[in-house]
């Protein structure tokens, strides 16, 4: 059961990494990157390092993604929003 | 000499430095003309460059992947007792850690007691990073043009019109929980998983969420440039002062007279609680500072 779950997580991680690189829209790439961090959080928790899991959830999935989004907004690269 | 350097540095920061370096264009141009590809027409050159770029990128990527995979297959397995990572340092931390630092959470005991100077360096690096971002992006009269001011005013109008009811309601429900959890993680750093950095990052993320839902003007009612400066610098100074005793006791852990308390209680494990609070303050302020400087250019 656990092995199957871990395999699923690894596959999802690789899928996220590849699709973040290949996605055409930058907004989608940032969201996929945040999903990647979320999966990584679960993996850290499974590897028995809850300290890292908390940090990854706050920094990787939260703050880094928001910084990417604000930078994209600043350079007007977000398509489909009012500031374009 | 010293004054001149300082003057040049301030001129560089303010963007008023003169371009004094001569441009060596002639030499470069003649070398460029000698290149065999120079005489091809523009389109051909662009196509060739694109092809070369893709081939080189593919080769580099495949090489790096191959090297990493090769290394990974030769690593020892996770959690084996004969791994090289399991040496006398780890043994000492695991066996004597609770006794010497008084922290139930062994990771906190390591990073805030045995290696507290490393953590001080990390906090200072964050502080330096936010200072550099401020040098680049802070808006003041030397850094901003009239055109950008007009654009900024437009963006403010858009932001006001597009204030999101659902986001605001959800944030006003979730925000207290996020802050409480962040404070809990900071204060329980020596008992449960977490600590200064993670708790500070949670609080910073909460501040960012609040700022993006209600506008950064609302945050400025409680968190201005003045509070930012005061909190970060006083937290760093407090960290440095409370770890300064290590210079006198040395690395071998001479008796310091700081009571360790009963392990598991909130007021235990010496100075770890104080250091956790300092790191949490610095991290929360710098996280929010990064966001606001990128989004608005001012705190």
Contacts between the chains, C-beta under 8 A, distances in Angstrom:
chain1	res1	chain2	res2	distance
A	47	B	78	7.6
A	50	B	193	3.7
A	50	B	194	7.8
A	51	B	105	7.7
A	51	B	107	4.9
A	51	B	193	4.9
A	51	B	194	6.4
A	51	B	195	6.7
A	51	B	198	6.7
A	53	B	193	7.8
A	54	B	185	6.7
A	54	B	193	6.3
A	54	B	194	5.2
A	54	B	198	4.1
A	54	B	202	7.5
A	55	B	197	6.1
A	55	B	198	4.4
A	55	B	201	6.4
A	58	B	198	5.9
A	58	B	201	3.7
A	58	B	202	4.8
A	58	B	204	7.9
A	58	B	205	5.5
A	59	B	201	5.1
A	62	B	201	7.3
A	62	B	205	4.1
A	62	B	208	7.7
A	63	B	201	6.3
A	63	B	204	6.5
A	63	B	205	5.7
A	63	B	208	7.0
A	63	B	287	5.4
A	63	B	290	7.5
A	63	B	291	7.5
A	66	B	205	7.7
A	66	B	208	5.7
A	66	B	212	7.6
A	66	B	291	6.2
A	67	B	290	6.2
A	67	B	291	6.7
A	67	B	294	6.2
A	70	B	291	6.4
A	70	B	294	4.5
A	70	B	295	4.6
A	71	B	294	6.0
A	73	B	295	7.3
A	74	B	294	6.4
A	74	B	295	7.2
A	82	B	158	5.2
A	82	B	162	6.4
A	83	B	155	6.4
A	83	B	158	6.1
